[in-house]
Amino acid sequence: MPGVTVTVDARLIEVDRRTLVFEIEARDERAVISTGTHRRGVVDRDLFVAHLTARTDGARS
């Protein structure tokens, strides 16, 4: 509905090495409208680029 405010809260509930798990809750002015979990992976950018470069250099040979 236009004009309704929706608030979303995320709470970090677990850290497993490079994986973060969040609990999510969305609600409007009247009630909770959605809940869920969200996982995020933390990536070391420099290491990722180094691996990618090594793979693509090998593919071009």
C-alpha positions in Angstrom: 0.0 0.0 0.0 1.4 3.4 -0.9 2.5 5.5 2.1 2.9 2.6 4.5 6.3 2.5 6.3 8.1 -0.8 6.4 10.9 -1.3 8.9 13.5 -4.1 8.4 15.8 -5.3 11.1 18.8 -7.5 10.6 20.6 -9.2 13.5 23.9 -11.0 13.2 23.3 -14.4 14.7 26.3 -16.6 13.6 29.8 -16.2 12.4 31.5 -19.3 10.9 34.9 -18.4 9.7 34.1 -16.3 6.6 30.3 -16.8 6.6 28.0 -14.4 8.4 24.4 -15.4 9.1 21.7 -12.8 9.8 18.2 -13.1 11.1 15.8 -10.7 9.2 12.4 -9.3 10.3 10.3 -6.9 8.3 7.2 -5.2 9.7 4.8 -2.5 8.9 2.8 -0.3 11.3 0.5 -3.2 12.1 2.4 -6.4 12.2 5.4 -8.5 11.2 5.1 -9.1 7.4 8.1 -11.3 6.8 11.0 -13.1 8.5 14.0 -15.0 7.2 17.7 -15.6 7.3 20.5 -14.3 5.1 24.0 -15.7 4.6 26.9 -13.6 3.4 30.4 -14.8 2.5 33.4 -12.6 3.2 35.8 -12.6 0.3 39.5 -11.6 0.4 39.5 -9.4 -2.7 43.2 -9.6 -3.3 43.3 -13.4 -3.0 40.2 -13.7 -5.2 41.7 -11.5 -8.0 45.0 -13.5 -7.8 43.2 -16.8 -8.2 41.1 -15.4 -11.0 44.1 -14.0 -12.8 46.0 -17.3 -12.5 43.0 -19.2 -14.0 42.5 -16.8 -16.9 46.2 -16.6 -17.7 46.3 -20.4 -17.9 43.2 -20.4 -20.2 44.8 -18.0 -22.6 48.0 -20.1 -23.1 
